Amino acid sequence: MRVDAVIPAFNEEGVVGEVVATLPRPPVDRVVVADNNSRDATAAVAAAAGAVVVPARRQGYGSACLAGLAWLRDHEPPEVVAFLDADGSDFAEELPLLLAPLLAGEADLVIGSRALGRREPGALLPQARAGNFVACLLIALLYRHRYTDLGPFRAIRWEALERLGMGDPDFGWTAEMQVKALRHGLRVVEVPVSYRRRTGVSKITGTLAGTLRAGHKILWTVLRHAGPRRAAASGWNRRNERR
């Protein structure tokens, strides 16, 4: 199974090289770092570590992910694409844990759950934990599927990803993927992953304004995609819960 990785990055020169180098090869073939207008040497460090660096001119987490996917789409897409952050908080060497359900034919989308795994003290800030809880509770109520996390570390089959029609340019990216996966009847699995304190200050949960903007956008995304197809997705989940 051919696997490529997409890493959205903004001002992460201190750690992005290590993140790229730590991804296990194989199974990873290409690593695409989407540089989101960094004002430091993020692009140069990522390229020196062996990544393909593509520019993401529109500011935003989702915009960077979309830029990375656009490059893959134009350069022979993989069978599976993995996503992880550039700040060193994800354990890149744990990617095989996410790929296992895909390789076994048991899943189309695998979410690395920080809630189920081992977390370094202080790695997941209280505001992030609270936001995750509220968003996952809302998804459970609207979509009848219980997630434990909206974590950034994830892997998805390319053909399944293309069916989702991803489009959120900023904070709603992870929530959009997870609720659209339910609406499209994808097989979704969560696996425990480790999580540590990031290098530097988070651009989102590190400030009150960023936390509020992100929380609002995530909840709006969950509500926005709940609609007529919700019943079909709920039925799919009920069938799988009985297995």
Secondary structure, 3 states (H helix, E strand, C coil): CCEEEEEEECCCCCCHHHHHHHCCCCCEEEEEEEECCCCCCHHHHHHHCCCEEEECCCCCHHHHHHHHHHHHHHCCCCCEEEECCCCCCECHHHHHHHHHHHHCCCCCEEEEECCCCCECCCCCCHHHHHHHHHHHHHHHHHHCCCCCCCCCCEEEEHHHHHHHCCCCCCCCHHHHHHHHHHHCCCCEEEEECCECCCCCCCCCCCCHHHHHHHHHHHHHHHHHCCCCCHHHHHHHHHHHHCC
